[in-house]
Amino acid sequence: MAAFQAGQYDVAEAAFLENAKCALRHERNLTATIDTARFVNRQASIDLTASNAAFQTPTNLPQRAERTCAQRGFQIYMAGLSQIQLGRPNAAKKSFKKATALSKTLYDAHYKLGLMALLDGDQKTARRQLTKIDKILTRCHACPAQQEISDRQVHLQKALNGKVPLQM
């Protein structure tokens, strides 16, 4: 995030995409751990005290740089913002679409997809994105982002109605 805030969008994009890979690995490891736990629970004859010793984490592991291994959809969304700043709208669109598929509540990604669709002359896609924002706002129920979601919704609606000029 520091690179993005410093305007180093190429560095930020690479870091966000690496964070997304890390988040994917984390998701897969969590799934594998849950699957293993379910398997172990089914095995009545396993001595858990003996097997627990085999799974202890060594304490002398080398320290490495912290990486954000959470919210894969958000990481890809941030890569999309970096791609916009780098003048790569097609890559940004792909990132936003992937981000919204991973996290249905990324209202700003839907908003940006709607605006980009309008810039491309695709009102149908823009309306679909507005509908998705409407649904997010409905589920929000006084969430902390309610006003921001509402602002995005109103602006995209005005853009669809031609009341807001759009430019790239």
Phi and psi in degrees as a GROMACS rama.xvg file:
@    title "Ramachandran Plot"
@    xaxis  label "Phi"
@    yaxis  label "Psi"
@TYPE xy
-61.7384  -40.8569  ALA-2
-64.3937  -40.408  ALA-3
-62.9419  -46.8615  PHE-4
-66.4098  -26.6949  GLN-5
-85.2116  -1.40672  ALA-6
82.7642  11.891  GLY-7
-92.0145  72.7758  GLN-8
-68.1523  -32.4013  TYR-9
-66.8443  -41.1813  ASP-10
-67.297  -42.35  VAL-11
-62.33  -45.2334  ALA-12
-57.2299  -47.8266  GLU-13
-61.4779  -42.0396  ALA-14
-66.5293  -42.1718  ALA-15
-64.922  -40.8469  PHE-16
-66.8409  -36.0085  LEU-17
-67.5604  -39.7874  GLU-18
-61.6936  -37.8778  ASN-19
-64.6492  -40.157  ALA-20
-63.8077  -41.805  LYS-21
-62.2052  -42.3738  CYS-22
-63.8192  -38.7814  ALA-23
-62.7871  -44.6767  LEU-24
-60.1228  -41.6979  ARG-25
-61.5105  -44.6746  HIS-26
-61.284  -43.4776  GLU-27
-66.5026  -39.8792  ARG-28
-64.7513  -39.9856  ASN-29
-63.0854  -43.8173  LEU-30
-62.0194  -43.1239  THR-31
-64.345  -39.2409  ALA-32
-63.9114  -43.2459  THR-33
-64.6961  -43.8938  ILE-34
-61.5226  -40.7079  ASP-35
-64.998  -42.8226  THR-36
-62.2908  -39.7909  ALA-37
-64.5267  -41.2117  ARG-38
-63.8468  -45.2536  PHE-39
-63.1062  -39.1461  VAL-40
-63.2781  -28.2695  ASN-41
-78.4735  -18.6099  ARG-42
-94.8207  96.0082  GLN-43
-68.2466  -23.9624  ALA-44
-90.1455  1.83454  SER-45
-80.689  133.624  ILE-46
-86.3994  103.859  ASP-47
-68.2741  -28.8103  LEU-48
-66.5415  -38.206  THR-49
-72.1923  -38.2837  ALA-50
-75.1303  -27.3075  SER-51
-63.5728  -34.2431  ASN-52
-63.3435  -32.5693  ALA-53
-71.7817  -20.4071  ALA-54
-102.933  9.22432  PHE-55
-71.062  143.668  GLN-56
-84.0101  130.801  THR-57
-63.1111  144.379  PRO-58
-90.8495  -9.50271  THR-59
-103.212  29.4472  ASN-60
-71.7026  143.106  LEU-61
-67.5141  146.071  PRO-62
-78.2052  143.774  GLN-63
-135.581  166.269  ARG-64
-60.1726  140.864  ALA-65
-70.7707  137.749  GLU-66
-126.613  141.177  ARG-67
-79.7057  108.497  THR-68
-107.349  46.8115  CYS-69
-137.008  159.075  ALA-70
50.6575  68.0715  GLN-71
-55.4144  -41.2366  ARG-72
-60.2869  -41.791  GLY-73
-65.7059  -39.7334  PHE-74
-62.193  -41.7569  GLN-75
-69.7581  -36.1539  ILE-76
-59.9738  -45.3444  TYR-77
-65.8299  -35.1979  MET-78
-62.0253  -38.5708  ALA-79
-62.3558  -40.6876  GLY-80
-62.4918  -40.0673  LEU-81
-63.4131  -41.0524  SER-82
-64.4482  -35.3957  GLN-83
-62.1241  -46.0061  ILE-84
-63.7637  -28.5834  GLN-85
-85.2805  1.2728  LEU-86
77.9196  30.113  GLY-87
-120.437  73.2167  ARG-88
-64.2395  -33.0761  PRO-89
-66.447  -41.328  ASN-90
-65.1624  -39.066  ALA-91
-62.9224  -42.9398  ALA-92
-58.3498  -45.3207  LYS-93
-61.1681  -42.2561  LYS-94
-64.6651  -44.88  SER-95
-62.8288  -40.5809  PHE-96
-63.2518  -43.9799  LYS-97
-64.9162  -41.4468  LYS-98
-61.3267  -43.0095  ALA-99
-71.4079  -27.1089  THR-100
-70.2125  -33.5227  ALA-101
-82.1248  -32.2721  LEU-102
-138.692  104.274  SER-103
-67.2559  -13.7713  LYS-104
-98.7396  10.7813  THR-105
-78.3549  76.1306  LEU-106
-59.2769  -35.348  TYR-107
-68.7957  -32.0167  ASP-108
-66.917  -41.2364  ALA-109
-63.067  -41.5216  HIS-110
-60.3226  -48.0444  TYR-111
-65.9094  -37.8645  LYS-112
-62.2941  -39.6751  LEU-113
-63.1989  -45.247  GLY-114
-64.6931  -41.4155  LEU-115
-64.7345  -36.9192  MET-116
-64.1057  -41.596  ALA-117
-62.7495  -40.2841  LEU-118
-62.4349  -29.284  LEU-119
-86.4635  -2.36324  ASP-120
81.2297  18.092  GLY-121
-104.487  84.1911  ASP-122
-67.7048  -32.3635  GLN-123
-61.5553  -46.4741  LYS-124
-66.4443  -39.1959  THR-125
-61.5139  -41.2582  ALA-126
-65.3026  -37.6416  ARG-127
-62.1626  -41.4199  ARG-128
-66.2488  -37.9721  GLN-129
-62.9757  -41.3244  LEU-130
-61.0737  -39.8701  THR-131
-65.6596  -39.7761  LYS-132
-64.6864  -40.5839  ILE-133
-56.9634  -44.3564  ASP-134
-65.6251  -39.8499  LYS-135
-62.6336  -43.5452  ILE-136
-64.4344  -39.296  LEU-137
-61.574  -40.2118  THR-138
-78.4005  -12.5052  ARG-139
-62.9825  -44.7785  CYS-140
48.5707  66.976  HIS-141
60.308  35.5754  ALA-142
-73.4026  163.416  CYS-143
-59.6114  -25.464  PRO-144
-95.709  9.13811  ALA-145
-55.1769  -45.9663  GLN-146
-65.395  -40.7371  GLN-147
-65.2826  -41.5482  GLU-148
-63.0434  -44.3792  ILE-149
-61.5175  -41.6682  SER-150
-60.6269  -42.8379  ASP-151
-63.5404  -42.5503  ARG-152
-60.7547  -48.4253  GLN-153
-63.1561  -44.222  VAL-154
-64.7034  -43.623  HIS-155
-65.3772  -37.7248  LEU-156
-62.7488  -43.4456  GLN-157
-64.1621  -38.9567  LYS-158
-64.1319  -40.6361  ALA-159
-63.3405  -35.5244  LEU-160
-84.4315  0.75577  ASN-161
78.4555  14.1261  GLY-162
-87.9075  -7.42016  LYS-163
-126.708  123.746  VAL-164
-71.6935  139.156  PRO-165
-113.9  142.327  LEU-166
-148.065  155.716  GLN-167
